[in-house]
Amino acid sequence: MNFSEYPIESLMYITNRPEIVFTHGKGSWLYDNEGKRYLDFIQGWAVNSLGHCNDGMIEAMDKQSRLLINPSPAFYNEPMAKLAGLLTANSCFDKVFFANSGAEANEGAIKLARKWGKKYRDGAFEIITFDHSFHGRTIATMSASGKPGWDTIYAPQVPGFPKADLNDIASVEKLISAKTVAVMLEPIQGEGGVIPATREFMQQLRALTQKHGILLIADEVQTGCGRAGTLFAYELSGIEPDIMTLGKGIGGGVPLAALLAKKEVSVFEAGDQGGTYNGNPVMTAAGYSVISQLLAPGFLEGVRARGEYLREKLLELSAERGFEGERGEGLLRALMLGKDIGPAIVDKARDMQPDGLLLNAARPNLLRFMPALNVTTEEIDQMMAMLRTILDSL
Ligand SMILES: *Cc1c(COP(=O)(O)O)cnc(C)c1O
């Protein structure tokens, strides 16, 4: 079937998409309707933790969908309980609420913090967030985000999200008042361009929030679930947040997200929080398969090793081409180009023949790499070779 035969005009316009329809994928490779294959270093936007069409996930969803697809969120089901147990056993948190998207998990975190503020902080409701942060596309999470322009596009915003500067503790302290209930941040700003909060800053934030008796919320929608080389990125800084959100990688490609909290912060009462699909058995069965595979002996060590390998290769390329180095953790990395050639590289990489390469320029002056966590070193080599070819042609 030709591209022109797809009724794409029926889709609401939201962004410019290339004239490609993807039909299938396996591991690090995606295939389009004309049989062209693409080496995928985007993976659904850091979502497909185990690459395309992972066998374990297929089996888990197939099995679960034959048993039970939806008993209603008003009842327990087995995969929902098993996945919650796996998450609490392998994190510092005690309680889990499942949602469908990162934004929805963050909405839950905001509500939980505000509820806690009502109960314990005299109605405090403000949550300090950061410039260039990204927390989702609902009205409240857009208001929490520090993405330039987002304060005006659907104005008025939801109030109560003053913005501080990442890695500047004084900028946070300055904003704390009797109205403050929490500080929320991404341990590594993903959409902002892979900007890590330093270990020192995370520790300062933990100390500061503790001193003022307010909550620390980690938005690990992008950094969680092995992406940063540890199961959760907060582990890298040796601190424990009070609340964490997960999305993207937890579902390995299906809509699943989670809100996790320490038990003393888990203050929802009956009816405060919900959602038709929360804890859906097919999605949580997929998530259970993903997290189990990440916890298999040696898997996360492998992510760290391949992250280090990618880092070395990017540094070599940077030195060779006069770029400005690289940054990131695990398999969430960025190559700093020093000039705004990111979008041109992304287009050329995708259109390359015979095989294409899928990359992302989170900002015009950098490339972001978010391959499958089980990407091979051979695939990293292949990507680097393709990237060199593109740079030669620019
Ligand atoms: C992608 C992302 C979100 C939003 O997740 P959705 O599933 O698109 O709603 C929130 N926070 C961070 C850090 C993200 O990277």
The ligand as an SDF file (V2000), in Angstrom:
LIG
                    3D

 15 15  0  0  0  0  0  0  0  0999 V2000
    7.1780   12.1190   28.8680 C   0  0  0  0  0  0  0  0  0  0  0  0
    7.2250   12.7300   30.2080 C   0  0  0  0  0  0  0  0  0  0  0  0
    6.0470   13.0550   30.9000 C   0  0  0  0  0  0  0  0  0  0  0  0
    4.6760   12.9000   30.2890 C   0  0  0  0  0  0  0  0  0  0  0  0
    4.3550   11.5610   30.0470 O   0  0  0  0  0  0  0  0  0  0  0  0
    3.0920   11.2280   29.1200 P   0  0  0  0  0  0  0  0  0  0  0  0
    2.9770    9.7370   29.1880 O   0  0  0  0  0  0  0  0  0  0  0  0
    3.3960   11.7340   27.7590 O   0  0  0  0  0  0  0  0  0  0  0  0
    1.9260   11.9020   29.7060 O   0  0  0  0  0  0  0  0  0  0  0  0
    6.1600   13.5560   32.1780 C   0  0  0  0  0  0  0  0  0  0  0  0
    7.3440   13.7420   32.7530 N   0  0  0  0  0  0  0  0  0  0  0  0
    8.5020   13.4420   32.1210 C   0  0  0  0  0  0  0  0  0  0  0  0
    9.8030   13.6460   32.8290 C   0  0  0  0  0  0  0  0  0  0  0  0
    8.4860   12.9350   30.8240 C   0  0  0  0  0  0  0  0  0  0  0  0
    9.6230   12.6870   30.1790 O   0  0  0  0  0  0  0  0  0  0  0  0
  1  2  1  0
  2  3  1  0
  2 14  2  0
  3  4  1  0
  3 10  2  0
  4  5  1  0
  5  6  1  0
  6  7  2  0
  6  8  1  0
  6  9  1  0
 10 11  1  0
 11 12  2  0
 12 13  1  0
 12 14  1  0
 14 15  1  0
M  END
$$$$
